[in-house]
Amino acid sequence: MVKDTYNNFNELKNTEKLNEDYKISIFDIGSPTTIIAPHGGKIEPKTSYIAAGIARDQFNYYCFEGIKPNHNRRLHITSHNFDEPQALKLLARSQTVVAVHACTEDKALVYPGGRDGKLMGAIVKELKAVGIAVANRNFKYPGVNPDNICNRGASGRGAQLEISRGLRDDINKVLMLCSAIHTTLTNFTA
């Protein structure tokens, strides 16, 4: 595991430049559901695209995005330390939170995590129904720390998705994943 350059957002913003090194994209429609990509842009490629694809025009989304020409990995803040103020403000009034992350595995696979077992179970069921492979457990990044960004919503529990490179590089599977999770959230929050 690579150690983060910054322990929190305050450290990052004192060195990196907004709209030059990173940007923050927020689509807030007042929904009780928020999709977040805390390592978007070039930090964990395609996670911003996936977050927006899940949210569409029905749910809020927040993306912290690396936009440097290179070395975007240095903008990564571990999920339980991610404390960008606009994200925390949006999540504080969100009952349902889904965090989108990326892992480097070549096999097309989703690793589920987070403290909201009921929501994650519904997402896993829908992903499997559309033919997307889902791991049984995420031992490396379980997303169960109460301070993990996926668990910082009003309910204190959320869902975390670690999406493999093999899946993110297949546009058809990405579209299926976005649609399946959007459908799950629409039904889950109805």
PyMOL commands that set and color helices and strands:
alter all, ss='L'
color gray80, all
select helices_A, chain A and resi 9-13+47-55+72-75+85-92+117-129+149-151+165-168+171-188
alter helices_A, ss='H'
color red, helices_A
select strands_A, chain A and resi 22-27+33-41+60-66+96-103+110-113+159-164
alter strands_A, ss='S'
color yellow, strands_A
deselect
rebuild
show_as cartoon
